């Protein structure tokens, strides 16, 4: 198993109501009763066995029929990187083959390990106003939470000291979350989003 570490910026958009029930009771609070999401990792710095990973972007489309831990889910990874070596290293990490709980646990809840494709990602990093898309696959457009009374921004954070995906997340909402793939399809708005830093390593 290769030694690796990646750090950078994490964006999350899912179909739960803002806050996401999975963060508190381990089950989605989406109107659909299931979990569907589009996650992005913009890697600022990182390496795996001498392969530099900084500058790569990875998007993970996810779907489960119920709660994540109940299984029967699907995952599809899209890697935007410069070299074949980067793609190979990130593919192994995201399929859960190189350790770390996030990737191992999620892949264990799928019917089969994530499909991984190489694809361009269009990304605008702007805090809770960030957006990202993959042509022919889907998009996530984030927005701040706002007071229904005065319209001012509602600054909400969730802090999870033991979190293995993120530990301190700025919570927002989605103007749009859309994915269209053979194994999953969803199109919602006004749901949960997160803007956070991440720091993962398998050693």
Residue, then its C-alpha position, 0 to 999 in steps of 0.5 A: x500500500x502506497x503512503x499518500x497525503x492530500x490537502x485542499x478544499x472540499x465542496x459537498x452538495x447532497x439532497x438532504x435538507x440543509x445541515x444533513x441528517x447524516x451528520x447527526x443521526x446517521x440517516x438522510x433527512x431528504x424528502x426522497x428518503x435516500x442519499x444522493x450527492x456530488x462531492x468535489x475535492x480540489x487538491x492543493x498539495x499532495x503526493x503518493x509514492x513520489x507522484x505529486x497530486x497538487x492541482x488535481x480535482x476529483x468529483x464523486x457522484x454518489x447514490x444510495x437507496x436509503x441511508x449510506x450504511x445500509x448499502x446498495x449504493x453506487x459511486x462514479x469518480x471523475x478525475x481532472x489531472x495532468x498525468x497518467x501517474x496522477x490518475x492511477x494514484x487517485x483512482x486507487x485512493x478513491x476506490x478505497x485500495x490505498x486505505x483511509x476510512x472515507x474511501x474504504x467505508x464508502x466503497x464498502x457500501x456500493x454494489x461494486x467499487x467506484x467507476x473512475x473516469x478521467x474528465x475535465x472539471x469546470x470549477x469556480x471556488x468562491x466559498x459558499x458561492x462555489x460551483x462545479x460541473x462536468x459536461x454531460x454528467x452534472x453540476x452543483x451550484x452552491x449558495x449561502x443560507x439566507x434568513x427568510x425574514x430579512x434575506x441576510x446571510x445566515x452563517x452556519x457551521x458544523x464542527x465535527x472534531x472526529x470527522x474523516x471527510x471534513x471537520x469544520x464545514x460552512x453550511x449552505x444550500x444549493x441553487x442546483x444539484x444535478x447528475x445524469x449517469x446510467x447508474x444514477x439520476x437526480x435534479x434538486x435544488x434548495x438542499x444541503x451544501x458544505x464548504x470546508x478544508x480537508x486533510x487526508x493521509x493513510x499513515 
